[in-house]
Amino acid sequence: MKKTAAVVDFGTSKIVTLVAESGSYHRCDIIGAGTVPYDGFMDGEWNAPTLVSQAIQDSIAEAEAQSHRRIREVYVGVPGEFSRVYVIETQVQLQGADPRVTPADVERVFIQATEEVQPLRGAIIHRSPAWFMVDEGKKTMEPVDMKGSTLRAMVSFIVADQFFLNDVSNRMAQLGLTVKGFYSTPMGEALLFLTPEDRDRTAVLVDVGYLSTEVMTVEGDALIFHKVLPVGGAHITLDLVTGLEAPMAQCEQIKRGYVFNTSGEDKQEAAEGGEAFTHEQVARVLEPRVDEIAEMIQDCIDHSGVRLGSWSNIYLTGGGIAPMNGGRVYLSNQLGRAVRQPAAKTAKLNSPIYSSALGLVDLVFETLESSEEENSLLGKASSFFQKLLGK
């Protein structure tokens, strides 16, 4: 029997509601989408709190119209702005005359990590392993039956702010909607767009959005570092407004049409009737801000405490820089490291601006596949853990 779920993603400039149905060949198919612009959030607060509920309602109504489904239950993504990542390394001693790792040992190390991370402000919405290690052996994601004396593990916990959980639950209730679960948006995006091979080598996903930039480092099945930088695509546009003395709408179009790594006196025509600017005029204003964003990303990676290897890849997504012509290559040059574009995961909504929403949908359906029992606050403990722990 096919499952249908509605997922609500809160971005910094838009609310996206996707209605998805479990597919025959793919995990799920998008059958309806509602995208509504709003004022977003900064510093853990809504920028225009009185307008959020209407934006949610409009987004859901649009998704209902497209999918021909009535939405009464939703799964909600918790943005990185409203969550924190905690990483715990712990170990347990293996027992018996011929000690080998059992599912019970994995459960013990998992429980011990949970105890060590307490107490927390907020609710754990995701917990998963970055790696296991038996004695001083190699890192692995499948330690069961390995022989040794000690099982070590790195476990990641993503904790959502209670304000966001309560506020969104209340808003949904007022709209006649029930929240079936809260899920980590950054985690969903990372798991969908970073391959297992990339994650085994430790990978970085950079999402440059409208008002902020998220830097995520992933190892194994875990988000082991996450930071929100207070700068995004809107800041590039605002610089153009000031530097070119042009209207916001025109500058947004100039930014979208800008081509990196070119030169000349070609005109940047923003809109019919709008003032034209040379490439050099635009570059003098636009590129310093992109350089600043690149410097902040590099500083974030350097001080993350995570060591990247020569095989570690960096991927770029989000609507701030990724859709700009040559933006990814320009960022690569600034970082001194190849920056890749994640492979498209769906024929629909394959623009970088929908990456977080698509990752959220995939995470929800993976959870539904892993367990028929849904937990409205615990999200996903990873299918690997669920299988080992008999859940």
N, C-alpha and C positions, 0 to 999 in steps of 0.2 A: 504494500500500500504506500502510495506516495505521501511524503510529508510536505507541508507548506508552512512557511514561517515568514513573518514580517520583522525586519531588522531596522533599527533607527540609529543612524550615525550622526553625531554632533561634530561638525567641523568648525573652523574658526570663521568661516564666511557663509556656510550653508548647512542646512539640515537635509540629509538624504535618507529617505525611507525606501528600502528595497523589499519586494515580495519575491521570494524564491521557492522553487518546488524541486524536490529531489528528482534527479534525472536518471535516465537509463544508462548513459555513457559517462556523464560527468556527475560530480557530487551533487550539484544543483544547477538549476537554470533560472535566470532572472525573468520573471513574467510581468513585473511591474515596477516602476520607479517614480519617486516623487522628490524633486530637488527644489528647495526653497531657500533663497538668500535671507540671511538675518545678520545681526550685529556681532554674533559670536561671543567669545569670552577672552579674558586676559587676567593673569594673576589670580586664578582660581575663582573668578566671579563672572557672572553674565554682564556683558556690556550694556544691554538693554533688557533687564529682567522682565519688564511688563509685556514685552513683545514675543517672548520665547514660546509661550503656549500656543499663540496663534500660528507661529511658524511651524510648530510641530503638527498642529491640526491641518494646516494647508499641505504640508508634505505628505501626510498620511492620506489625505483626500485624493491627492494626485496619484499616489501609488494604488489606491483602491480603484480609481477610474481606469488605470492602465491594465491592472491585473484582473478586473472584474471579480474581485474578492472583497468581502467585508472584513475589515481588520478589527479584532477585539483584543488580541493578545500581541505583545511585541517583545522582542529581545533588544536590549539597549547596549550600545557600545559606550564604554567609559574612556573619554579622551585622555591622552597622556598628561594634559594639564591638571586633571583631577585624579591622578594616581601616582604611586611611588613604587620603585623596584627595590627589593631587599634580596641580597644574595647570601646564603648561608653555606659554609663548608662544614661538614660534620662526618663522624665515623662511628661505626659499631664493631665490636669484636665478634668474629664468627666462632661458632661453638661446635662441639662434637669431636670424635676421634679422627675423622677425616673431613675437616671443615670445608664446606662448599657453600656458596651463596644460594640462599633459598628465597622464594617470594616473601617469606616472613622477615628475612633480614632486610630486604628492600623496604618493607613496610616499617620496620623499626627505625631505619635511617631517615625515612620520610617523616615519621612521627617526631623523632628527635629534632630534626630541622625545624619542624613546626613549633615545637616547644621553645627552641632557642630564639626564634624570631618574635615571640610574644614578649610583652604586650604591644599591641598595635593600635594606632588611631585609625579607624576605618575598618573595612572588611576585605578579606582576602578573596579576590575574584579569579585568581589564576595562580597555580603553583606547578612547577615542572622541573625536571632534571636537566642540568647542562652536561653532566657526565657522571659516571661511576668509575671507581678505580679499586682494584683488589691489590692490597699491599702496595708495592711501588710499581705496579705494572702500567700498561697503557690505559688511557681513557677509553671508555666504552659506554654504549647505551644499552647493552644487553649483558649484565653481569651474572645472571642466574646460572648456576652450575660451575662457576669459576672457583678454583681451589685457592685457598689462602687463609690468612688469619684475621685480616681487617678489611672491612668494606668502607670505603670513603665515597662521598658524593658532594656535588655542588647542586644546591636546590635554589631555584628562584621563586620569589613570591611577589605578586603584584597586588598592591593594596589600594582600594578605591577610597576617596574622600567620602566621609559620611554625608557631608553637605550635598554632594552631587546625587548620591543614592536617594536621599530623602526628598530632595527638591524635584528630581525627575519622576520619582514614584508618585508624589503628590500631584504633579502636573498631569501625568498620564491618567491617574484616577479621576481627576476633574473632567477629563475628556472621555471618560467611560472606557478606558483602556487598562489592561492588566499587564504589568511587567513580568514576563516569564523568566528573565534572567539578565544579569549584568555581566558583560564580557569586556576584556581588555582590547581596545581598538589597536594599540601598537602591536600587541602580541599576535592578533589575527593577521595584521598586515605583514608582519615579519615571517610568520609561518607560511603564508600563501606565496609570497614573492621571493623568498630565499629558499633555494633547494636544500635538501638534506646534506648534500655534499658541501655546499657553501657553509652551512651552519656547523658542520663537523670541523671546518677549517677556521671557524669564527669569522663572521661577516658583519658588515655595517650597513644599515639601511638609513638613508637620510631623506626625510619627508619635509620638503620646503613648502609650507602652506601659505595661507594668505596673511595671517597675523603672527605666525610663529614657525619655528623649524624644530623638528624632532630628530634627534640623533639616537639611533638604537643599535646596540651591539648584541648579537645573538650567537649562542653556542649550544649545540645539541638541540633540545626542544625548549630552550629557555632564553628569555630576555635577561641578559646579565648586566646591562647598563642601559639607562635611558635618561635623556635630559631634554628639556624644552628650552630653546633659545628664543628670546623675545623679539624676533625679527623674521620677516617673511616677504612675500611678493608685494603686499600692500605698501611696504616701506620703499620699495623700488619705485612704485607709482607715485608716492608722495614726494619723493626726491625730484621726480620729473616735473611734478606740479610746481614745486618751488624753483627748480633750476631753469625750466623752460617758460615759466609763467603762463601755463596753459591749463585748461579745465581738466578736472579729474577724469572724466570719461574719455577725453581725447588722449590723455597720458596713459591710460590703461590700454588703449588700442596701440599706442606707440610701443609700449612695452611688449605686448603680444606679437607685434610684427617685427620687432628688432631682431637683427641677425648678428650674432657674435662672429668675431674673427674675420671681419670684412673691413674695407676702408673705401674712401671716396666721397664724392659730394652728392651721392644719391639722396633723393628726398625721402623723408619719412612721413608720408601722407596718412594722418590718423583717421580722418573721417571726411566726408564730403563737406566742404566749406570750412574745414579746420585749417589752422596754420601749418605750414610744412617746415620741417627742420632737417638739416643735413645729418648724415650719419655721425659725423664728428661731434656735432652739438649734443646729440643724444648720448653718445658714448661717454663724453666727459662727465655727464651726470649719472648715467645708469651703471657703468662698470665699477666705479668706486664702491657703490653699495653692494654689488655682487662680490667684489673683492673682500669687503668687510664680512659678509656672510660666510665666505669661504674660510677666512681667518678664524671666525668663531667656531666653525665646524672642526677645523684642524685643532684648535686649542682644546675643544671639547674631547676629541679623540685622544689627544696627547695626555690629558689629565684624567682620563676615564679609569685608569688602573688596569685596563685590558690591553694585553699585548697582542698586536696583530702580526701574523706571519707574512712571509712573502707571497703566500697563496691566498691570503685573506682578500676578499673582494668588497668593494663599496658600491652600493646601488643607490640611485636617485629616483625619487618619486614625488608626488604632490604637485599642486598647480602653480607654485611660485616661480620655479626656474625650469623644471623638466620640460614643459611644453614649448619653451622659447627655442628658436632655431639656433643650434650650436651651444645651448646652455650647458648641457652635460659635458661636452668637450672642454668648454671654457672652465668649468668647475674642476675638471680633471687636471688641467694645466695649473690651476691655482693650488690644488692640493698636492701636486706632484705624484699622483697615484691614479691609476685608471678608475674611472667612475662608469659603471655600467647601467644600462636600463633594464629593469625587470621584464621578463617575457610576459606578453599579454596572456591573461588567464580566461578571458571570455570574449566572445565576438561582440557582446554588448557592453557599453560603458567601459571601454578599454583605455580611456584617457587616464593619465596619471592623477587627475583630480578626483577620481573615484577609487583610488587604491585602498584607502582606509575602509570605505564601505564594503568593497568586495572582500577584503580580508576578514572583516567582521562576519559577513555572511558565511564564508567558508568555515570559520571557527565555530559558529553556531551549529552548522550542519555536521561538522566533525563530532561535536559533542553529542548531538542527537543520535548519530550513528553509534557512538561509543557506549551510550547508556540511555535506556528508555526513561530512566528516572531523571527528571530535570530538577536542578537546585537553583533557586532564583538568585542566590548570592555567590555561589561557589564557582560558577562558570565551568571551566575545564581543568582537570588535573592532569591532562594529557592521556591519550589512549594507552600509551605504554604503561603508565602507572596504574591505570584502571584495570588493565589486563593482569598485571602482576599482583595487584591487591585484591583481585576478584570482584571488582566493582563494575 
